[in-house]
Amino acid sequence: MKRRSGHLASTVSRVSDLAALRARIDELDRQLVRVVAARLAVCEEVAQLKAGSDTPVIQPQRVRDVVTSRRQWAIDDGVDPDFVEQLVRVLLSETHRIEVAGARPDPAPDKLAASQQRSAIDTVATRIDHVVVAVKDLDRAVDLFSNQLGFHREPLAGGEAPGLAAMTAGGVTVVLVSAEASASIADYLATNDSGVQHIAIEVLNARYARASLEANNAALLTDIVVDEHGHEQFFTVKDPMSGVQIGFISRTGHRVGVSAANVLALFDSL
């Protein structure tokens, strides 16, 4: 009886501790929202000052300075700088929207309706992680993205691989793949034209996401594939009507960029 009583007391204590920690998180999030609101209010003042002068809305050097300094602050505080940069870029895009469009109006009716009808995937999907584009001429595609579109070539996680190129601009990554990368990609290009091969969506939990899609009778191509960095990924079947194929990836391991394994996993499955 004593053992059961002790176990019950331990369970109650853990539940109480968890509730207290969640309450702290809620309060910190409340403070975070207040800080964001204060920051946006200052940005509105900046917008008003700019409106009365010839100061351009976008100042690239200022953006570079903000991103660089915040990355350093993150390093100083022991926070992943890539994660902080992602947050900062979201803030910068919102402040730019305020400067161009004015103060934010009340939420649109469609946004209010959507917030009341969250699906399971709605709760775990966070962003587009990367887009994979199959190309017949990798050098020409890299030239287009770098010299005309302003992207820069980012090293692939785990080392470079022939026939693959990750092109990045800010937080946007487009992965170019060609026949040189693998026989499976060569086969794909032999029967498909160049173009978007799949869109990879980052989710909080790949296993939960897959189970949710399976419950909706979604056509799934693969089980979960885990790469050397701990990333979990799975793919849907290419929809014949829309031509859309989706990959879902959970970066549960180290925070590294797109690897050749992530990209080749789907082509190998095909």
VENWO-V195876 format. One record per residue. N is the residue number from 0. RES is the residue in three letters. PSI is psi in radians with two decimals (none if undefined). NEAR is the number of other C-alpha atoms within 8 Angstrom. D_LAST is the distance of its C-alpha to the last C-alpha in Angstrom with 1 decimal. Layout:
n:N res:RES psi:PSI near:NEAR d_last:D_LAST
n:N res:RES psi:PSI near:NEAR d_last:D_LAST
This chain:
n:0 res:MET psi:-0.69 near:4 d_last:57.8
n:1 res:LYS psi:-0.67 near:5 d_last:58.0
n:2 res:ARG psi:-0.76 near:6 d_last:54.5
n:3 res:ARG psi:-0.70 near:7 d_last:53.1
n:4 res:SER psi:-0.71 near:8 d_last:55.2
n:5 res:GLY psi:-0.70 near:8 d_last:54.0
n:6 res:HIS psi:-0.73 near:8 d_last:50.4
n:7 res:LEU psi:-0.75 near:8 d_last:51.0
n:8 res:ALA psi:-0.69 near:8 d_last:52.8
n:9 res:SER psi:-0.72 near:8 d_last:50.0
n:10 res:THR psi:-0.78 near:8 d_last:47.4
n:11 res:VAL psi:-0.70 near:8 d_last:49.7
n:12 res:SER psi:-0.75 near:8 d_last:50.1
n:13 res:ARG psi:-0.73 near:8 d_last:46.4
n:14 res:VAL psi:-0.73 near:8 d_last:45.9
n:15 res:SER psi:-0.75 near:8 d_last:48.9
n:16 res:ASP psi:-0.72 near:8 d_last:47.6
n:17 res:LEU psi:-0.73 near:8 d_last:44.1
n:18 res:ALA psi:-0.71 near:8 d_last:45.9
n:19 res:ALA psi:-0.73 near:8 d_last:48.1
n:20 res:LEU psi:-0.69 near:8 d_last:45.1
n:21 res:ARG psi:-0.62 near:8 d_last:43.3
n:22 res:ALA psi:-0.69 near:8 d_last:46.6
n:23 res:ARG psi:-0.73 near:8 d_last:46.8
n:24 res:ILE psi:-0.77 near:8 d_last:43.2
n:25 res:ASP psi:-0.75 near:8 d_last:44.3
n:26 res:GLU psi:-0.72 near:8 d_last:47.4
n:27 res:LEU psi:-0.68 near:8 d_last:45.6
n:28 res:ASP psi:-0.66 near:8 d_last:43.1
n:29 res:ARG psi:-0.76 near:8 d_last:46.2
n:30 res:GLN psi:-0.67 near:8 d_last:47.7
n:31 res:LEU psi:-0.78 near:8 d_last:44.5
n:32 res:VAL psi:-0.68 near:8 d_last:44.5
n:33 res:ARG psi:-0.68 near:8 d_last:48.2
n:34 res:VAL psi:-0.74 near:8 d_last:47.6
n:35 res:VAL psi:-0.75 near:8 d_last:44.9
n:36 res:ALA psi:-0.73 near:8 d_last:47.3
n:37 res:ALA psi:-0.71 near:8 d_last:50.0
n:38 res:ARG psi:-0.76 near:8 d_last:47.8
n:39 res:LEU psi:-0.59 near:9 d_last:46.9
n:40 res:ALA psi:-0.71 near:8 d_last:50.6
n:41 res:VAL psi:-0.68 near:8 d_last:51.5
n:42 res:CYS psi:-0.59 near:11 d_last:48.8
n:43 res:GLU psi:-0.65 near:13 d_last:50.5
n:44 res:GLU psi:-0.72 near:8 d_last:53.7
n:45 res:VAL psi:-0.75 near:8 d_last:52.1
n:46 res:ALA psi:-0.69 near:11 d_last:50.8
n:47 res:GLN psi:-0.68 near:8 d_last:54.4
n:48 res:LEU psi:-0.73 near:8 d_last:55.8
n:49 res:LYS psi:-0.61 near:11 d_last:53.3
n:50 res:ALA psi:-0.47 near:8 d_last:54.1
n:51 res:GLY psi:0.22 near:6 d_last:57.7
n:52 res:SER psi:-3.07 near:6 d_last:57.0
n:53 res:ASP psi:0.25 near:6 d_last:54.9
n:54 res:THR psi:2.20 near:6 d_last:52.5
n:55 res:PRO psi:2.64 near:6 d_last:48.9
n:56 res:VAL psi:-0.83 near:9 d_last:46.5
n:57 res:ILE psi:2.22 near:5 d_last:43.9
n:58 res:GLN psi:1.66 near:7 d_last:45.2
n:59 res:PRO psi:-0.70 near:6 d_last:42.4
n:60 res:GLN psi:-0.65 near:6 d_last:44.5
n:61 res:ARG psi:-0.73 near:7 d_last:45.4
n:62 res:VAL psi:-0.79 near:8 d_last:41.7
n:63 res:ARG psi:-0.75 near:8 d_last:41.0
n:64 res:ASP psi:-0.73 near:8 d_last:44.1
n:65 res:VAL psi:-0.87 near:8 d_last:43.1
n:66 res:VAL psi:-0.79 near:11 d_last:39.5
n:67 res:THR psi:-0.80 near:8 d_last:40.9
n:68 res:SER psi:-0.67 near:8 d_last:43.8
n:69 res:ARG psi:-0.58 near:12 d_last:41.8
n:70 res:ARG psi:-0.71 near:12 d_last:39.3
n:71 res:GLN psi:-0.70 near:9 d_last:42.4
n:72 res:TRP psi:-0.70 near:8 d_last:43.9
n:73 res:ALA psi:-0.78 near:12 d_last:40.7
n:74 res:ILE psi:-0.76 near:10 d_last:41.0
n:75 res:ASP psi:-0.57 near:7 d_last:44.7
n:76 res:ASP psi:0.14 near:6 d_last:44.0
n:77 res:GLY psi:0.48 near:6 d_last:41.2
n:78 res:VAL psi:2.53 near:9 d_last:38.4
n:79 res:ASP psi:2.06 near:8 d_last:35.1
n:80 res:PRO psi:-0.52 near:11 d_last:35.8
n:81 res:ASP psi:-0.69 near:7 d_last:32.3
n:82 res:PHE psi:-0.78 near:8 d_last:32.6
n:83 res:VAL psi:-0.69 near:12 d_last:36.1
n:84 res:GLU psi:-0.69 near:11 d_last:35.1
n:85 res:GLN psi:-0.77 near:9 d_last:32.5
n:86 res:LEU psi:-0.75 near:8 d_last:35.4
n:87 res:VAL psi:-0.70 near:10 d_last:37.8
n:88 res:ARG psi:-0.61 near:10 d_last:35.5
n:89 res:VAL psi:-0.75 near:8 d_last:35.3
n:90 res:LEU psi:-0.75 near:8 d_last:39.1
n:91 res:LEU psi:-0.68 near:8 d_last:39.5
n:92 res:SER psi:-0.62 near:8 d_last:37.5
n:93 res:GLU psi:-0.69 near:8 d_last:39.6
n:94 res:THR psi:-0.62 near:11 d_last:42.9
n:95 res:HIS psi:-0.71 near:10 d_last:41.9
n:96 res:ARG psi:-0.69 near:9 d_last:41.3
n:97 res:ILE psi:-0.77 near:13 d_last:44.7
n:98 res:GLU psi:-0.63 near:11 d_last:46.4
n:99 res:VAL psi:-0.74 near:7 d_last:45.0
n:100 res:ALA psi:-0.11 near:7 d_last:45.1
n:101 res:GLY psi:-3.01 near:8 d_last:47.9
n:102 res:ALA psi:2.61 near:6 d_last:48.1
n:103 res:ARG psi:2.23 near:6 d_last:45.3
n:104 res:PRO psi:-3.13 near:4 d_last:46.3
n:105 res:ASP psi:2.64 near:4 d_last:45.9
n:106 res:PRO psi:2.44 near:6 d_last:42.3
n:107 res:ALA psi:2.60 near:6 d_last:41.1
n:108 res:PRO psi:-0.65 near:6 d_last:41.2
n:109 res:ASP psi:-0.59 near:6 d_last:37.4
n:110 res:LYS psi:-0.68 near:8 d_last:36.9
n:111 res:LEU psi:-0.72 near:9 d_last:39.5
n:112 res:ALA psi:-0.74 near:8 d_last:37.9
n:113 res:ALA psi:-0.63 near:8 d_last:34.4
n:114 res:SER psi:-0.34 near:7 d_last:36.0
n:115 res:GLN psi:-0.04 near:6 d_last:37.3
n:116 res:GLN psi:0.94 near:6 d_last:34.1
n:117 res:ARG psi:2.19 near:9 d_last:31.7
n:118 res:SER psi:3.03 near:6 d_last:28.5
n:119 res:ALA psi:-0.75 near:8 d_last:27.0
n:120 res:ILE psi:-0.58 near:10 d_last:24.3
n:121 res:ASP psi:-0.53 near:7 d_last:27.2
n:122 res:THR psi:-0.26 near:7 d_last:28.9
n:123 res:VAL psi:-0.30 near:10 d_last:26.1
n:124 res:ALA psi:2.34 near:10 d_last:24.3
n:125 res:THR psi:-0.67 near:8 d_last:26.1
n:126 res:ARG psi:2.96 near:7 d_last:24.7
n:127 res:ILE psi:2.06 near:9 d_last:21.9
n:128 res:ASP psi:-0.84 near:11 d_last:20.9
n:129 res:HIS psi:2.87 near:12 d_last:19.1
n:130 res:VAL psi:2.30 near:13 d_last:17.3
n:131 res:VAL psi:2.22 near:14 d_last:14.6
n:132 res:VAL psi:2.14 near:13 d_last:15.5
n:133 res:ALA psi:2.29 near:13 d_last:14.0
n:134 res:VAL psi:2.63 near:12 d_last:17.1
n:135 res:LYS psi:-0.41 near:8 d_last:18.3
n:136 res:ASP psi:1.75 near:7 d_last:21.4
n:137 res:LEU psi:-0.76 near:13 d_last:21.1
n:138 res:ASP psi:-0.76 near:6 d_last:24.9
n:139 res:ARG psi:-0.65 near:7 d_last:25.8
n:140 res:ALA psi:-0.73 near:10 d_last:23.5
n:141 res:VAL psi:-0.71 near:12 d_last:25.0
n:142 res:ASP psi:-0.73 near:9 d_last:28.4
n:143 res:LEU psi:-0.87 near:9 d_last:27.9
n:144 res:PHE psi:-0.63 near:12 d_last:27.0
n:145 res:SER psi:-0.86 near:12 d_last:29.7
n:146 res:ASN psi:-0.43 near:8 d_last:32.6
n:147 res:GLN psi:-0.68 near:7 d_last:32.3
n:148 res:LEU psi:-0.18 near:7 d_last:30.6
n:149 res:GLY psi:0.26 near:8 d_last:32.1
n:150 res:PHE psi:2.83 near:10 d_last:29.1
n:151 res:HIS psi:2.68 near:9 d_last:29.4
n:152 res:ARG psi:2.20 near:10 d_last:26.9
n:153 res:GLU psi:2.36 near:8 d_last:26.2
n:154 res:PRO psi:2.46 near:8 d_last:25.5
n:155 res:LEU psi:2.47 near:13 d_last:22.2
n:156 res:ALA psi:2.37 near:10 d_last:22.8
n:157 res:GLY psi:0.07 near:6 d_last:22.9
n:158 res:GLY psi:2.72 near:7 d_last:23.7
n:159 res:GLU psi:2.71 near:9 d_last:22.6
n:160 res:ALA psi:2.44 near:8 d_last:19.6
n:161 res:PRO psi:2.46 near:6 d_last:19.7
n:162 res:GLY psi:0.08 near:11 d_last:17.9
n:163 res:LEU psi:2.51 near:13 d_last:17.8
n:164 res:ALA psi:2.16 near:13 d_last:20.6
n:165 res:ALA psi:2.05 near:13 d_last:21.3
n:166 res:MET psi:2.20 near:15 d_last:24.0
n:167 res:THR psi:2.47 near:12 d_last:26.2
n:168 res:ALA psi:1.93 near:9 d_last:29.1
n:169 res:GLY psi:-2.10 near:4 d_last:30.9
n:170 res:GLY psi:0.27 near:7 d_last:28.4
n:171 res:VAL psi:2.24 near:8 d_last:25.7
n:172 res:THR psi:2.21 near:11 d_last:22.7
n:173 res:VAL psi:2.16 near:11 d_last:20.5
n:174 res:VAL psi:2.09 near:12 d_last:17.9
n:175 res:LEU psi:2.30 near:15 d_last:17.6
n:176 res:VAL psi:2.47 near:14 d_last:14.9
n:177 res:SER psi:3.03 near:15 d_last:15.4
n:178 res:ALA psi:-0.42 near:13 d_last:14.4
n:179 res:GLU psi:-0.39 near:9 d_last:16.8
n:180 res:ALA psi:-0.72 near:12 d_last:14.7
n:181 res:SER psi:2.81 near:9 d_last:12.2
n:182 res:ALA psi:-0.58 near:8 d_last:11.2
n:183 res:SER psi:-0.63 near:10 d_last:7.5
n:184 res:ILE psi:-0.65 near:14 d_last:9.2
n:185 res:ALA psi:-0.73 near:12 d_last:11.7
n:186 res:ASP psi:-0.72 near:9 d_last:9.5
n:187 res:TYR psi:-0.82 near:9 d_last:8.4
n:188 res:LEU psi:-0.46 near:14 d_last:12.1
n:189 res:ALA psi:-0.45 near:7 d_last:13.3
n:190 res:THR psi:-0.07 near:6 d_last:12.2
n:191 res:ASN psi:2.63 near:6 d_last:12.8
n:192 res:ASP psi:2.93 near:6 d_last:15.9
n:193 res:SER psi:2.59 near:9 d_last:16.5
n:194 res:GLY psi:-3.06 near:7 d_last:16.6
n:195 res:VAL psi:2.16 near:9 d_last:15.4
n:196 res:GLN psi:-0.79 near:10 d_last:11.7
n:197 res:HIS psi:2.79 near:11 d_last:12.3
n:198 res:ILE psi:2.22 near:13 d_last:15.5
n:199 res:ALA psi:2.14 near:13 d_last:16.0
n:200 res:ILE psi:2.26 near:14 d_last:19.0
n:201 res:GLU psi:2.33 near:13 d_last:21.1
n:202 res:VAL psi:2.74 near:14 d_last:22.4
n:203 res:LEU psi:-0.63 near:9 d_last:25.3
n:204 res:ASN psi:1.97 near:9 d_last:23.6
n:205 res:ALA psi:-0.68 near:14 d_last:19.9
n:206 res:ARG psi:-0.70 near:7 d_last:20.9
n:207 res:TYR psi:-0.75 near:7 d_last:23.3
n:208 res:ALA psi:-0.77 near:13 d_last:21.0
n:209 res:ARG psi:-0.74 near:9 d_last:18.3
n:210 res:ALA psi:-0.64 near:8 d_last:21.2
n:211 res:SER psi:-0.76 near:10 d_last:22.6
n:212 res:LEU psi:-0.68 near:10 d_last:19.6
n:213 res:GLU psi:-0.67 near:10 d_last:19.3
n:214 res:ALA psi:-0.45 near:7 d_last:23.0
n:215 res:ASN psi:0.13 near:6 d_last:22.5
n:216 res:ASN psi:0.54 near:6 d_last:20.0
n:217 res:ALA psi:2.54 near:8 d_last:17.3
n:218 res:ALA psi:1.88 near:7 d_last:13.9
n:219 res:LEU psi:2.37 near:9 d_last:12.0
n:220 res:LEU psi:-0.70 near:9 d_last:8.3
n:221 res:THR psi:2.84 near:9 d_last:9.3
n:222 res:ASP psi:-3.02 near:7 d_last:12.8
n:223 res:ILE psi:2.23 near:9 d_last:14.6
n:224 res:VAL psi:2.26 near:9 d_last:13.7
n:225 res:VAL psi:2.18 near:9 d_last:17.0
n:226 res:ASP psi:-3.11 near:9 d_last:17.6
n:227 res:GLU psi:-0.33 near:5 d_last:20.9
n:228 res:HIS psi:-0.03 near:8 d_last:22.6
n:229 res:GLY psi:0.06 near:10 d_last:22.2
n:230 res:HIS psi:2.36 near:13 d_last:19.8
n:231 res:GLU psi:2.30 near:13 d_last:18.0
n:232 res:GLN psi:2.51 near:13 d_last:14.7
n:233 res:PHE psi:2.90 near:14 d_last:12.4
n:234 res:PHE psi:2.62 near:13 d_last:10.3
n:235 res:THR psi:2.89 near:12 d_last:11.0
n:236 res:VAL psi:2.51 near:9 d_last:9.4
n:237 res:LYS psi:2.18 near:8 d_last:10.1
n:238 res:ASP psi:2.13 near:8 d_last:13.7
n:239 res:PRO psi:-0.42 near:6 d_last:14.7
n:240 res:MET psi:-0.79 near:4 d_last:18.2
n:241 res:SER psi:-0.32 near:5 d_last:18.0
n:242 res:GLY psi:0.20 near:7 d_last:14.8
n:243 res:VAL psi:2.34 near:9 d_last:14.5
n:244 res:GLN psi:2.31 near:12 d_last:11.7
n:245 res:ILE psi:2.40 near:12 d_last:13.3
n:246 res:GLY psi:2.55 near:12 d_last:13.0
n:247 res:PHE psi:2.27 near:13 d_last:16.0
n:248 res:ILE psi:2.35 near:14 d_last:17.6
n:249 res:SER psi:2.04 near:12 d_last:20.9
n:250 res:ARG psi:1.26 near:12 d_last:22.8
n:251 res:THR psi:-0.21 near:8 d_last:24.8
n:252 res:GLY psi:-2.41 near:7 d_last:25.5
n:253 res:HIS psi:2.57 near:8 d_last:27.1
n:254 res:ARG psi:1.59 near:5 d_last:27.1
n:255 res:VAL psi:2.91 near:6 d_last:25.2
n:256 res:GLY psi:-2.98 near:6 d_last:23.2
n:257 res:VAL psi:2.37 near:10 d_last:19.6
n:258 res:SER psi:2.83 near:10 d_last:18.3
n:259 res:ALA psi:-0.63 near:12 d_last:15.9
n:260 res:ALA psi:-0.71 near:7 d_last:14.3
n:261 res:ASN psi:-0.78 near:10 d_last:13.8
n:262 res:VAL psi:-0.77 near:10 d_last:12.0
n:263 res:LEU psi:-0.34 near:9 d_last:9.9
n:264 res:ALA psi:-0.77 near:9 d_last:8.8
n:265 res:LEU psi:-0.81 near:9 d_last:6.3
n:266 res:PHE psi:-0.65 near:10 d_last:5.0
n:267 res:ASP psi:-0.63 near:7 d_last:5.4
n:268 res:SER psi:-0.67 near:7 d_last:3.8
n:269 res:LEU psi:none near:5 d_last:0.0
